[in-house]
């Protein structure tokens, strides 16, 4: 299909040191540029030395090792080339409006290039997917059971529909395997086994369902938000009691508050035991 373009259109994707669009940095960028005049698309792809450490979570996603970019140019060294390649084109990507584009804008700003957004059109392919394939209970009931939802948002009608969807999923996926983003294959994870379904639908790296606390690669509980993101939660609670008090007194979930209290108690006990051992 030939794209109907009034001006050039750049599809792009980034790989980065992490998910914070302000603090993290680009490690790889790839762009395919479609031209309004119909000439053959052009591609630009490059690895970039981010100049800062990379999170293990990011490495587990994209597999780019620090040594792969150690001798690559910094963003400052290639910024003008990227800037000129994109030119005045419209921008497209997958989840690009929430992640890739904001990060690219930050990188350009750091090197003094003003990437004008006023007249650009933005196309986020993920948003098309989500809008056209809605993940609502009504859509799920139609997809799995070929039924229309009667009395939507009545609690009993909704829970009955949920049961129907669940049974439909068990039937549809009973022999289906699942491959995750890392290429790990799970044999028939959707089966009539509640423990198996729990394991499949829950991310065990998080301590609480609000995902404020998580386990790092060493099994240490760290913050997943705020100014201490990625830092040892127990150690922070011990050293910054104001922050601890803010967590246990404000509108955080019961899970988070209970975890905070236990983490601090265990950390204080460990400190005391260490002092007794050394005395």
Phi, psi and omega in degrees: 000134176272127180288137178272099188244134171272332174213171184301153181226126180250118168271134180213161178213147179239150163241140190222176180285346181182194186255000179274113188291343179265313186275328183276171186227157180284136175249336178208142174224140176224136183224135169243122184253122175262137186256140181295334181277001174088000179289166185302139178300151178246148181239145174224126180217133180204148170271147185227135174284114185285337179079002178222163178295156179251142178286150177295330178298317179296318179299321181294338180274306187258344176071013178275115182275148177310325180292337180291336183244002185303322182255014179272161179292155174281168179298322180303324182286336182246359186303315183295322178297316179294315181302313182290325180297317180289318179059227181262019185293155168288164188238137176221155179181184179250114189063025185290328182291332183265334185234295189299312183293313177302321180293318178297319178299319178297317181296316178299317181298323181295333180256010173083019177258126181267107181270096186293123181256356190300318186252003181278145171263141183243132177236113177258109185297329178297321180294325175298313180302310183293325181284323183275338177237069187299145181258046179266165177297321179300315180293321180295319180296321178293318184290312186274330188239353184054042178239154173265142180278114177263133178072041181305140179075005162275128190303316183291320178297319181293318182289326175296318178296322179297318177299316180299317179298315180301312179297323177295322178294317179302320180287314184295321188254016187298333180245012185270133173271164181226131176245123183278182184295340179267006179083010179280126183263128175251127181276118175045061181288337180266097180215171185283067186208107188296322178297317179297321179291324176299312181298325183285325188262357180242142178265109186286357179282347180263140180282325185229160184287343176275356174061035175276331180236143180213168176266134175277186185294344178260006180082011179273137178284123181234165177284143177249017181200168169072192187291341179255021182306129179087354183264153180303114186294317181298317180295320178297315180300322181291321185271332182238086184291333177297321179291319177300313180297323179297319180295312188279345183255341184263192190274058170262161183293159177301321179302314181296316181295317179296318179296319180299315180296317180292318180299316180293316180300314181293323181292317178297321179296319179295320178296316180296317179298321180293321179293320179294323179294323183277347183274000000 
